[in-house]
């Protein structure tokens, strides 16, 4: 798994504002989030994985054991129940909010690029990150 410990920086984003609208994010937070270029890193710690997303606004770190549900707070402050699975170079992250909204993040880690496809309701957002 040659992508562990690599840092990937956001270089392009498609349909991100519509995605945030679908999950109920307010206009001010949407505008702020759209201006950010976060860095993402995945590490392995024993039986656990650690996913770190950092930006000038906020750094979020989640530690999870594949297949086990855990409590998480989304970047917009909503508390969700999450489950992550890892298959090869793909990390699937499913968040279930109390209001019934389900968000799916599928992250495909490559040697030079990370492709993230996020889905909420019928809205799909694609974000591309490059190794930095």
C-alpha positions as CSV (number, residue, x, y, z in Angstrom):
1,X,0.0,0.0,0.0
2,X,2.3,2.7,-1.3
3,X,-0.2,5.5,-0.7
4,X,-0.1,5.3,3.1
5,X,1.4,8.4,4.6
6,X,1.3,10.3,1.3
7,X,-0.3,13.8,1.4
8,X,-2.7,14.7,-1.4
9,X,-3.8,18.3,-2.1
10,X,-7.1,19.3,-3.7
11,X,-6.6,20.5,-7.3
12,X,-10.1,20.3,-8.8
13,X,-13.7,20.0,-7.6
14,X,-16.8,19.4,-9.6
15,X,-20.4,19.9,-8.2
16,X,-19.2,20.6,-4.6
17,X,-21.6,23.4,-3.9
18,X,-24.6,21.3,-5.1
19,X,-23.3,18.5,-2.9
20,X,-23.2,20.7,0.1
21,X,-26.7,22.1,-0.6
22,X,-28.0,18.5,-0.8
23,X,-26.7,17.8,2.8
24,X,-28.2,21.1,4.1
25,X,-25.0,23.1,4.5
26,X,-25.8,26.9,4.8
27,X,-24.5,29.4,2.3
28,X,-21.8,31.0,4.4
29,X,-20.2,27.6,5.2
30,X,-20.6,26.5,1.6
31,X,-18.7,29.6,0.4
32,X,-15.9,29.2,2.9
33,X,-15.6,25.4,2.2
34,X,-15.5,26.0,-1.6
35,X,-12.5,28.4,-1.2
36,X,-10.4,25.8,0.7
37,X,-7.8,23.4,-0.8
38,X,-7.5,20.7,1.8
39,X,-4.8,18.1,2.1
40,X,-5.8,14.4,2.7
41,X,-3.6,11.7,4.2
42,X,-4.3,8.1,5.1
43,X,-2.2,6.3,7.7
44,X,-2.2,2.8,9.2
45,X,-2.0,2.3,12.9
46,X,-2.1,-1.4,13.9
47,X,-5.6,-2.7,13.1
48,X,-6.8,0.9,12.6
49,X,-6.7,3.5,9.9
50,X,-6.4,7.2,10.4
51,X,-7.8,9.6,7.8
52,X,-6.6,13.2,8.2
53,X,-8.1,16.1,6.3
54,X,-6.5,19.5,6.9
55,X,-7.0,23.0,5.7
56,X,-6.5,26.5,6.9
57,X,-10.1,26.4,8.3
58,X,-10.0,23.1,10.2
59,X,-8.1,19.8,10.6
60,X,-10.2,16.6,11.0
61,X,-8.8,13.3,12.0
62,X,-10.9,10.1,12.1
63,X,-9.5,6.8,13.4
64,X,-11.5,3.7,12.5
65,X,-11.4,-0.1,12.3
66,X,-12.7,-1.3,8.9
67,X,-16.3,-2.5,9.1
68,X,-17.0,-1.1,12.6
69,X,-19.4,1.7,13.2
70,X,-18.2,4.9,14.9
71,X,-19.4,8.3,15.9
72,X,-18.2,11.2,13.8
73,X,-18.8,14.9,13.5
74,X,-19.1,16.2,9.9
75,X,-17.3,19.4,8.9
76,X,-20.6,21.2,9.2
77,X,-21.0,20.1,12.8
78,X,-23.7,17.4,12.3
79,X,-23.1,14.2,14.3
80,X,-23.3,11.1,12.2
81,X,-22.8,7.3,12.5
82,X,-20.1,6.2,10.1
83,X,-18.6,3.0,8.7
84,X,-15.5,2.7,6.6
85,X,-14.3,-0.2,4.6
86,X,-10.9,-0.6,2.8
87,X,-10.4,-2.8,-0.3
88,X,-7.0,-2.5,-1.9
89,X,-6.5,1.2,-2.7
90,X,-10.2,2.2,-2.2
91,X,-11.6,3.6,1.0
92,X,-15.4,3.7,1.2
93,X,-16.8,5.9,4.0
94,X,-20.6,6.0,4.7
95,X,-22.1,8.6,7.0
96,X,-25.7,8.3,8.3
97,X,-27.1,11.5,9.8
98,X,-30.1,11.7,12.2
99,X,-32.2,13.4,9.5
100,X,-31.8,10.3,7.3
101,X,-29.3,11.8,4.8
102,X,-26.7,9.2,3.8
103,X,-23.4,10.5,2.4
104,X,-21.0,8.1,0.7
105,X,-17.3,9.0,0.0
106,X,-15.4,6.7,-2.2
107,X,-11.7,7.5,-2.2
108,X,-9.4,5.9,-4.7
109,X,-5.7,6.3,-3.8
110,X,-3.1,6.2,-6.5
111,X,0.6,6.7,-6.5
112,X,0.2,10.4,-7.7
113,X,-3.5,11.1,-7.4
114,X,-6.5,10.7,-5.1
115,X,-10.0,10.7,-6.6
116,X,-12.9,11.2,-4.3
117,X,-16.5,10.7,-5.3
118,X,-19.0,12.0,-2.8
119,X,-22.7,11.2,-3.1
120,X,-25.7,12.6,-1.2
121,X,-29.3,12.1,-2.3
122,X,-29.0,12.3,-6.1
123,X,-26.0,14.7,-6.2
124,X,-22.5,13.4,-7.1
125,X,-19.4,15.5,-6.5
126,X,-15.9,14.5,-7.8
127,X,-12.8,15.9,-6.2
128,X,-9.2,15.3,-7.5
129,X,-6.1,15.6,-5.3
130,X,-2.5,15.4,-6.3
131,X,0.5,14.3,-4.2
132,X,2.2,17.3,-2.7
